[in-house]
Amino acid sequence: MPINETKIRSLLKAASFRVIEIALDSAILSLFVEIPVAVGLAIGLETICFSVHYIFERVWNRISYGRNIKEEK
């Protein structure tokens, strides 16, 4: 009985994580550049990371290595 995440679950996981990352990146970058520039850089970087993370999740969803799924009797 294989268990796979839906595409929307992978999308929501990646998006929610990236929102946190944008906030953290903006805070850190604002120490070195003006806040609007920091926010722009953070959004740009996290958009790229979001795409990579989503693809990463979808690939790993197809790999069963390390999953222990027990069927109910």
C-alpha positions in Angstrom: 0.0 0.0 0.0 2.1 2.9 -1.2 1.6 6.3 0.4 2.2 9.3 -1.8 1.8 13.0 -1.1 -0.5 14.9 -3.3 1.0 17.7 -5.5 -1.0 20.3 -3.6 0.5 19.0 -0.3 4.0 19.3 -1.7 3.2 22.8 -3.0 1.8 24.0 0.4 4.8 22.6 2.3 7.2 24.3 -0.1 5.3 27.6 0.0 4.9 27.7 3.8 8.6 27.1 4.3 9.5 29.8 1.8 7.4 32.4 3.5 9.4 31.8 6.7 12.6 31.9 4.7 11.7 35.2 3.0 11.1 36.8 6.4 14.5 35.5 7.8 16.4 36.4 4.6 14.9 39.9 4.6 15.9 40.5 8.2 19.4 39.3 7.7 19.9 41.1 4.3 18.5 44.4 5.8 21.6 44.5 8.0 23.7 45.1 4.9 21.4 46.8 2.4 18.2 49.0 2.5 15.0 47.2 3.4 13.3 47.3 0.0 16.4 45.9 -1.7 16.6 43.2 1.0 13.0 42.2 0.5 13.4 42.1 -3.3 16.6 40.0 -3.1 14.9 37.6 -0.6 11.8 37.2 -2.8 13.9 36.6 -5.9 16.1 34.0 -4.1 13.2 32.3 -2.4 11.3 32.0 -5.7 14.2 30.0 -7.2 14.5 28.0 -4.0 10.7 27.3 -4.0 10.8 25.9 -7.4 13.8 23.6 -6.6 12.2 22.5 -3.3 8.9 21.6 -5.0 10.7 19.5 -7.6 12.8 17.9 -4.9 9.7 17.0 -2.9 8.0 15.5 -6.0 11.1 13.4 -6.8 11.5 12.1 -3.3 7.8 11.2 -3.2 8.5 8.6 -5.9 11.4 7.0 -3.9 10.3 4.4 -1.5 13.7 4.0 0.2 13.4 4.5 4.0 9.6 4.1 4.1 8.2 1.5 6.3 4.5 1.0 5.4 2.6 -1.7 7.1 -0.6 -2.9 5.7 -3.5 -3.3 8.2 -4.9 -6.8 8.6 
